[in-house]
Amino acid sequence: MNKIHKEMEDADYIIIGSPIYFGEVTAQTKLFTDRFYSIYNNKNRNVDGKKVILIYTQGNPDAKVYEEYTKNQKAFLYDFMNFDVVNTLIAAGIHSKEDLNQKNEILKEAENIAMRIT
């Protein structure tokens, strides 16, 4: 994890993406973000103000159905870590890669985010 901490410190942006299953990010994403606690407790940490982009996919077609959850994630995790969440993309109604390829508005939004960070 120390290598990942160093890479996070050196990165211009941290991009975290996860499907939302049963109203929460995946266990793998949760495991990764739970490790932020060791960064938080490190007196020499160098991630304050680090720009973060959050990307969530979900099968439910209503992009607002997990809005409270994603707001809480931002407030209780990313804001707490003093990260600067610059974008949150919610790709709703996605069950497969083919579904995503048919969602031009989501693809365009992802492209716009990518253009702003390059």
C-alpha positions in Angstrom: 0.0 0.0 0.0 2.9 2.4 0.6 3.6 2.3 -3.2 0.0 3.3 -3.9 0.2 6.1 -1.3 3.3 7.4 -3.1 1.6 7.2 -6.5 -1.5 9.0 -5.0 0.8 11.8 -3.7 2.5 12.1 -7.1 -0.7 12.0 -9.2 -2.3 15.1 -10.6 -5.7 13.4 -10.2 -7.0 10.3 -8.4 -9.8 8.6 -10.3 -12.0 6.2 -8.3 -14.7 4.2 -10.1 -17.0 1.5 -8.9 -20.3 -0.1 -9.7 -22.9 0.4 -7.1 -24.3 -3.0 -6.0 -27.1 -3.2 -3.4 -26.7 0.5 -2.7 -23.0 0.6 -2.0 -19.6 0.6 -3.8 -18.0 -2.8 -4.3 -16.1 -4.5 -1.5 -12.9 -4.1 -3.4 -13.5 -0.3 -3.7 -14.4 -0.2 0.0 -11.2 -2.1 0.9 -9.1 0.4 -1.1 -10.7 3.5 0.4 -10.6 2.0 4.0 -6.8 2.1 3.6 -7.0 5.9 3.4 -7.1 5.8 7.2 -3.4 5.1 7.2 -2.9 8.1 5.0 -5.0 10.3 7.2 -3.0 9.3 10.3 0.4 9.9 8.5 1.8 13.3 9.7 3.8 13.6 6.5 0.9 13.0 4.2 0.8 15.0 1.0 -2.6 14.5 -0.4 -4.5 17.6 1.0 -6.4 19.2 -1.8 -5.6 16.3 -4.2 -8.1 16.4 -7.1 -10.4 13.4 -7.3 -12.9 12.3 -9.9 -15.5 9.8 -8.8 -17.2 7.5 -11.3 -20.1 5.3 -10.3 -22.1 2.9 -12.5 -25.4 1.4 -11.5 -28.0 -0.8 -13.1 -30.9 1.3 -11.8 -31.9 3.7 -14.6 -32.7 6.5 -12.1 -29.4 8.4 -11.6 -30.8 9.9 -8.3 -31.7 6.7 -6.6 -28.3 6.4 -4.8 -27.7 10.2 -4.6 -27.8 10.2 -0.8 -25.2 7.5 -0.7 -22.8 9.2 -3.2 -23.2 12.5 -1.3 -22.3 10.7 2.0 -19.3 9.1 0.4 -18.1 12.5 -0.7 -18.7 14.1 2.7 -17.6 11.3 5.1 -14.7 10.0 3.1 -13.3 12.4 0.4 -14.0 15.7 2.1 -12.8 14.2 5.4 -9.5 13.3 3.7 -9.4 16.9 2.4 -9.6 15.8 -1.2 -11.0 18.1 -3.8 -13.7 16.2 -5.7 -13.8 18.0 -9.0 -16.3 15.7 -10.8 -18.7 12.9 -10.1 -20.1 10.9 -13.0 -23.0 8.6 -12.4 -23.7 6.2 -15.2 -27.2 4.9 -14.6 -28.9 2.1 -16.3 -25.7 0.2 -17.1 -25.7 -3.5 -17.0 -23.1 -4.2 -19.6 -20.5 -2.6 -21.8 -23.1 -2.6 -24.6 -25.5 -0.6 -22.4 -22.8 2.0 -21.9 -22.0 2.2 -25.6 -25.6 3.2 -26.2 -25.6 6.0 -23.6 -24.2 8.8 -25.7 -24.8 11.5 -23.0 -22.7 9.5 -20.4 -19.9 8.9 -22.9 -19.9 12.6 -23.8 -19.8 13.6 -20.1 -16.9 11.2 -19.6 -15.1 12.7 -22.6 -15.6 16.2 -21.3 -14.1 15.2 -17.9 -11.1 13.6 -19.7 -10.6 16.7 -21.8 -10.5 19.0 -18.8 -7.7 16.9 -17.1 -5.4 16.5 -20.1 
